[in-house]
Amino acid sequence: MPSAARAALLLSLPLLLGATPGPGGWTAVPSGGGRPAFYAEGVPGAVLQDSVSVVNRGARALTVRLAGSGLPVTFAEAALRVPARTRAEVPFAVTVPSDAAPGERTGAIVVRESTGRRVALRLLVRVGGPELPALTVEHVAVRADRITYELVNRGTTELVPTLAVRARGVLGTVLERAPRDLPVRLPPGRRLRLDEPWPDRPALDSVTVRLTVTAPGAARATGRASARFVPWGALAAGTAVGALAAAAAAAVVRRRGRGAGTRGAGT
């Protein structure tokens, strides 16, 4: 079992979860007694060690398999046979991912009987390190009746972003929305694509849209996009009318030219 960069387990924590009795006269609990869940602290890359007790209170031997969920877990024995009326202690190690952001990560230790019945024990790991909030707004674009954009959490803490929207056209401001909290929570490293409705956009204008995004502790981030609004249907109709008018005028000029030539020849 790996032992580098070990961190001490915290054993004197308040109860987080009641012990889960297994069916058929067996239970699985954190070793040592009095702990309904596993809890540990460590920095990214640390290997945290503990053990789980499988207690067989029945009159027959019990075969179980152990697995981790949500976090990288390695067991000294992934499968074992527990004799009747016997307690088995199974050491395991949790490896904190090297790219884990500071904060709490949740997993489970799952003990499953050969019949498929199981006990799941909660596993909590507190990852240490500096908390650095950082946020960017990217790929801003105006599409149809909405503004699309992406928010990227480039820090180490979960963020609740606030958005303000402003758009200026040729004659001044055409859109102004005060800062408001977005109904999202952005975990570290997460990229989220969002959009902002704009149903009353100008029919004819050239605009610059600016999105300003903030979050507690993070520097203000801005993103911009330019767009031109042209009523193509009306423009196409106007072009057709203009072409017809020009053609009619040319026809009148040609007729007048032919008429003047005829009068000159008869004089």
Kinemage of the C-alpha trace (Angstrom):
@kinemage 1
@onewidth
@group {chain A} dominant
@subgroup {mainchain}
@vectorlist {calphas} color= white
{ca met a 1} P 0.000 0.000 0.000
{ca pro a 2} L 1.475 3.443 -0.875
{ca ser a 3} L 2.700 5.461 2.084
{ca ala a 4} L 4.212 8.688 0.648
{ca ala a 5} L 2.817 12.045 1.766
{ca arg a 6} L 0.494 10.561 4.380
{ca ala a 7} L -1.865 12.842 6.315
{ca ala a 8} L -3.307 12.241 9.770
{ca leu a 9} L -6.946 11.187 9.947
{ca leu a 10} L -9.300 13.260 12.071
{ca leu a 11} L -11.023 10.897 14.460
{ca ser a 12} L -12.863 13.267 16.801
{ca leu a 13} L -15.535 14.723 14.523
{ca pro a 14} L -19.287 15.085 15.098
{ca leu a 15} L -21.539 12.355 13.737
{ca leu a 16} L -22.236 12.840 10.048
{ca leu a 17} L -24.140 9.693 9.249
{ca gly a 18} L -25.648 6.817 11.216
{ca ala a 19} L -23.930 3.423 11.012
{ca thr a 20} L -25.609 1.268 8.388
{ca pro a 21} L -26.411 -2.276 9.545
{ca gly a 22} L -25.973 -4.929 6.891
{ca pro a 23} L -28.642 -7.544 6.219
{ca gly a 24} L -28.128 -11.154 7.207
{ca gly a 25} L -26.463 -10.405 10.564
{ca trp a 26} L -23.384 -8.482 9.359
{ca thr a 27} L -22.248 -4.868 9.476
{ca ala a 28} L -19.467 -2.717 8.074
{ca val a 29} L -18.191 0.262 10.082
{ca pro a 30} L -15.064 2.434 10.289
{ca ser a 31} L -12.464 0.748 12.452
{ca gly a 32} L -11.957 1.977 15.993
{ca gly a 33} L -15.590 2.411 16.950
{ca gly a 34} L -17.627 5.591 17.359
{ca arg a 35} L -17.161 6.749 13.758
{ca pro a 36} L -20.140 6.480 11.454
{ca ala a 37} L -18.079 7.863 8.528
{ca phe a 38} L -14.489 8.212 7.361
{ca tyr a 39} L -12.939 11.674 7.402
{ca ala a 40} L -9.420 12.705 6.380
{ca glu a 41} L -7.416 15.760 5.398
{ca gly a 42} L -4.529 16.034 2.975
{ca val a 43} L -2.949 18.062 0.225
{ca pro a 44} L -3.153 17.094 -3.480
{ca gly a 45} L -1.136 13.932 -4.084
{ca ala a 46} L -1.316 12.765 -0.453
{ca val a 47} L -2.119 9.137 0.431
{ca leu a 48} L -4.517 8.869 3.386
{ca gln a 49} L -4.862 5.564 5.251
{ca asp a 50} L -7.628 4.033 7.344
{ca ser a 51} L -9.404 0.698 7.727
{ca val a 52} L -12.925 -0.701 7.673
{ca ser a 53} L -14.308 -3.377 10.005
{ca val a 54} L -16.537 -6.088 8.603
{ca val a 55} L -18.372 -7.829 11.436
{ca asn a 56} L -20.045 -11.164 10.787
{ca arg a 57} L -22.493 -11.890 13.622
{ca gly a 58} L -24.085 -14.778 11.775
{ca ala a 59} L -23.584 -18.511 12.235
{ca arg a 60} L -22.097 -18.996 8.732
{ca ala a 61} L -19.078 -17.619 6.954
{ca leu a 62} L -19.551 -14.439 4.909
{ca thr a 63} L -17.887 -13.484 1.611
{ca val a 64} L -17.710 -9.782 0.752
{ca arg a 65} L -16.055 -7.514 -1.799
{ca leu a 66} L -14.891 -3.952 -1.099
{ca ala a 67} L -14.786 -1.016 -3.504
{ca gly a 68} L -14.391 2.724 -3.435
{ca ser a 69} L -16.764 5.216 -5.014
{ca gly a 70} L -16.128 8.853 -5.930
{ca leu a 71} L -12.446 8.856 -4.872
{ca pro a 72} L -9.406 6.689 -5.750
{ca val a 73} L -9.317 3.935 -3.078
{ca thr a 74} L -6.961 0.956 -2.812
{ca phe a 75} L -7.725 -1.930 -0.405
{ca ala a 76} L -5.298 -4.360 1.183
{ca glu a 77} L -7.867 -7.004 0.246
{ca ala a 78} L -10.619 -6.276 -2.253
{ca ala a 79} L -12.376 -9.591 -1.494
{ca leu a 80} L -12.330 -11.642 1.680
{ca arg a 81} L -14.082 -14.402 3.564
{ca val a 82} L -15.162 -13.566 7.115
{ca pro a 83} L -15.778 -16.597 9.363
{ca ala a 84} L -18.887 -16.786 11.557
{ca arg a 85} L -18.901 -14.500 14.605
{ca thr a 86} L -15.707 -12.802 13.458
{ca arg a 87} L -14.528 -9.230 12.843
{ca ala a 88} L -12.194 -8.547 9.896
{ca glu a 89} L -10.149 -5.345 9.648
{ca val a 90} L -9.368 -4.269 6.073
{ca pro a 91} L -6.838 -1.426 5.607
{ca phe a 92} L -7.266 0.913 2.663
{ca ala a 93} L -5.635 4.042 1.229
{ca val a 94} L -7.261 7.062 -0.396
{ca thr a 95} L -5.131 9.009 -2.879
{ca val a 96} L -5.982 12.693 -3.149
{ca pro a 97} L -5.916 13.566 -6.882
{ca ser a 98} L -2.885 15.694 -7.755
{ca asp a 99} L -5.124 18.255 -9.471
{ca ala a 100} L -7.735 18.376 -6.714
{ca ala a 101} L -8.878 21.875 -5.775
{ca pro a 102} L -9.027 22.902 -2.105
{ca gly a 103} L -12.289 21.999 -0.450
{ca glu a 104} L -14.263 18.923 0.514
{ca arg a 105} L -14.638 15.867 -1.718
{ca thr a 106} L -17.123 13.094 -1.048
{ca gly a 107} L -16.939 9.392 -1.776
{ca ala a 108} L -17.925 6.085 -0.220
{ca ile a 109} L -16.557 2.737 0.904
{ca val a 110} L -18.895 0.048 -0.399
{ca val a 111} L -18.967 -3.453 1.108
{ca arg a 112} L -21.013 -5.925 -0.925
{ca glu a 113} L -22.079 -9.431 0.038
{ca ser a 114} L -22.011 -12.244 -2.546
{ca thr a 115} L -25.820 -12.107 -2.699
{ca gly a 116} L -25.637 -8.469 -3.865
{ca arg a 117} L -26.604 -6.840 -0.579
{ca arg a 118} L -24.322 -4.011 0.429
{ca val a 119} L -23.351 -1.400 3.009
{ca ala a 120} L -22.081 2.051 1.916
{ca leu a 121} L -20.049 4.166 4.337
{ca arg a 122} L -19.500 7.830 3.628
{ca leu a 123} L -15.942 8.956 2.905
{ca leu a 124} L -15.074 12.649 3.271
{ca val a 125} L -11.710 14.119 2.286
{ca arg a 126} L -10.787 17.698 2.980
{ca val a 127} L -8.236 18.888 0.420
{ca gly a 128} L -5.881 21.568 1.707
{ca gly a 129} L -4.249 24.387 -0.226
{ca pro a 130} L -4.785 28.056 -1.066
{ca glu a 131} L -8.229 29.191 -2.181
{ca leu a 132} L -7.911 31.247 -5.361
{ca pro a 133} L -11.128 32.471 -7.013
{ca ala a 134} L -10.678 33.263 -10.709
{ca leu a 135} L -13.259 33.628 -13.456
{ca thr a 136} L -13.283 34.437 -17.186
{ca val a 137} L -16.066 35.076 -19.712
{ca glu a 138} L -15.340 33.802 -23.215
{ca his a 139} L -16.815 33.260 -26.696
{ca val a 140} L -19.386 36.043 -26.465
{ca ala a 141} L -21.619 36.154 -29.553
{ca val a 142} L -24.956 37.595 -30.650
{ca arg a 143} L -27.146 34.942 -32.243
{ca ala a 144} L -30.741 35.555 -33.331
{ca asp a 145} L -32.596 36.925 -30.284
{ca arg a 146} L -29.986 36.082 -27.624
{ca ile a 147} L -26.425 36.630 -26.475
{ca thr a 148} L -24.403 33.445 -25.954
{ca tyr a 149} L -21.255 33.154 -23.825
{ca glu a 150} L -19.153 30.783 -21.733
{ca leu a 151} L -18.071 31.139 -18.109
{ca val a 152} L -14.872 29.386 -17.030
{ca asn a 153} L -13.815 28.856 -13.410
{ca arg a 154} L -10.021 29.055 -13.559
{ca gly a 155} L -9.551 29.156 -9.786
{ca thr a 156} L -9.679 26.646 -6.952
{ca thr a 157} L -13.017 27.494 -5.315
{ca glu a 158} L -16.641 27.113 -6.322
{ca leu a 159} L -18.123 30.349 -7.635
{ca val a 160} L -21.590 31.924 -7.808
{ca pro a 161} L -21.210 34.478 -10.650
{ca thr a 162} L -22.979 37.811 -11.108
{ca leu a 163} L -23.718 39.133 -14.613
{ca ala a 164} L -24.260 42.656 -15.978
{ca val a 165} L -25.095 43.297 -19.650
{ca arg a 166} L -24.691 46.432 -21.746
{ca ala a 167} L -24.934 47.096 -25.476
{ca arg a 168} L -24.220 50.358 -27.302
{ca gly a 169} L -25.343 51.183 -30.814
{ca val a 170} L -24.657 54.022 -33.226
{ca leu a 171} L -26.967 56.420 -31.361
{ca gly a 172} L -26.229 55.278 -27.801
{ca thr a 173} L -27.137 52.525 -25.305
{ca val a 174} L -29.682 50.009 -26.580
{ca leu a 175} L -29.466 47.449 -23.744
{ca glu a 176} L -28.687 47.923 -20.036
{ca arg a 177} L -29.179 45.178 -17.444
{ca ala a 178} L -28.051 45.674 -13.863
{ca pro a 179} L -25.816 43.076 -12.154
{ca arg a 180} L -27.682 40.011 -10.924
{ca asp a 181} L -26.701 36.609 -9.532
{ca leu a 182} L -26.874 33.799 -12.078
{ca pro a 183} L -28.738 30.630 -10.972
{ca val a 184} L -25.614 28.480 -11.301
{ca arg a 185} L -22.745 27.236 -9.160
{ca leu a 186} L -19.468 26.864 -11.015
{ca pro a 187} L -17.023 24.264 -9.586
{ca pro a 188} L -13.251 24.705 -10.097
{ca gly a 189} L -12.133 23.935 -13.629
{ca arg a 190} L -15.678 23.876 -14.977
{ca arg a 191} L -16.750 25.560 -18.246
{ca leu a 192} L -20.424 26.452 -18.611
{ca arg a 193} L -22.220 27.659 -21.742
{ca leu a 194} L -25.042 30.131 -21.069
{ca asp a 195} L -27.205 32.577 -22.985
{ca glu a 196} L -28.925 35.887 -22.296
{ca pro a 197} L -32.290 36.521 -24.037
{ca trp a 198} L -32.552 39.715 -26.126
{ca pro a 199} L -36.005 39.626 -27.750
{ca asp a 200} L -36.240 43.402 -28.362
{ca arg a 201} L -32.911 43.906 -30.114
{ca pro a 202} L -32.686 46.749 -32.693
{ca ala a 203} L -33.933 46.110 -36.220
{ca leu a 204} L -31.230 48.274 -37.787
{ca asp a 205} L -28.029 49.119 -35.921
{ca ser a 206} L -24.367 48.290 -35.354
{ca val a 207} L -23.781 47.409 -31.706
{ca thr a 208} L -21.061 46.374 -29.276
{ca val a 209} L -22.181 44.039 -26.482
{ca arg a 210} L -20.237 43.889 -23.220
{ca leu a 211} L -20.763 41.274 -20.502
{ca thr a 212} L -19.293 41.941 -17.059
{ca val a 213} L -19.029 38.981 -14.693
{ca thr a 214} L -17.953 39.032 -11.048
{ca ala a 215} L -17.848 36.565 -8.162
{ca pro a 216} L -16.944 36.958 -4.474
{ca gly a 217} L -13.177 37.342 -4.172
{ca ala a 218} L -12.555 37.109 -7.920
{ca ala a 219} L -11.408 39.902 -10.217
{ca arg a 220} L -13.968 41.349 -12.617
{ca ala a 221} L -14.051 39.664 -16.018
{ca thr a 222} L -15.449 41.140 -19.237
{ca gly a 223} L -16.257 39.792 -22.665
{ca arg a 224} L -17.270 41.684 -25.814
{ca ala a 225} L -18.855 40.999 -29.170
{ca ser a 226} L -19.947 43.151 -32.115
{ca ala a 227} L -23.002 42.645 -34.289
{ca arg a 228} L -24.843 44.380 -37.111
{ca phe a 229} L -28.609 44.208 -37.385
{ca val a 230} L -29.999 44.640 -40.922
{ca pro a 231} L -33.644 44.088 -41.939
{ca trp a 232} L -32.727 41.955 -44.936
{ca gly a 233} L -36.304 41.441 -46.039
{ca ala a 234} L -37.047 45.154 -46.258
{ca leu a 235} L -33.673 45.800 -47.844
{ca ala a 236} L -34.309 43.164 -50.496
{ca ala a 237} L -37.753 44.611 -51.227
{ca gly a 238} L -36.272 48.103 -51.473
{ca thr a 239} L -33.609 46.885 -53.889
{ca ala a 240} L -36.249 45.302 -56.122
{ca val a 241} L -38.337 48.489 -56.146
{ca gly a 242} L -35.247 50.535 -56.976
{ca ala a 243} L -34.357 48.217 -59.846
{ca leu a 244} L -37.879 48.450 -61.256
{ca ala a 245} L -37.823 52.239 -60.999
{ca ala a 246} L -34.450 52.402 -62.750
{ca ala a 247} L -35.668 50.108 -65.506
{ca ala a 248} L -38.823 52.209 -65.995
{ca ala a 249} L -36.783 55.408 -66.186
{ca ala a 250} L -34.461 53.872 -68.772
{ca ala a 251} L -37.435 52.779 -70.853
{ca val a 252} L -38.880 56.311 -70.805
{ca val a 253} L -35.549 57.764 -71.911
{ca arg a 254} L -35.324 55.299 -74.812
{ca arg a 255} L -38.859 56.086 -75.995
{ca arg a 256} L -38.189 59.828 -75.885
{ca gly a 257} L -35.001 59.358 -77.905
{ca arg a 258} L -36.796 57.424 -80.620
{ca gly a 259} L -39.590 60.043 -80.800
{ca ala a 260} L -37.156 62.939 -81.201
{ca gly a 261} L -35.345 61.147 -84.063
{ca thr a 262} L -38.574 60.592 -86.011
{ca arg a 263} L -39.585 64.280 -85.776
{ca gly a 264} L -36.177 65.388 -86.993
{ca ala a 265} L -36.320 63.208 -90.091
{ca gly a 266} L -39.639 64.629 -91.243
{ca thr a 267} L -38.673 68.260 -91.017
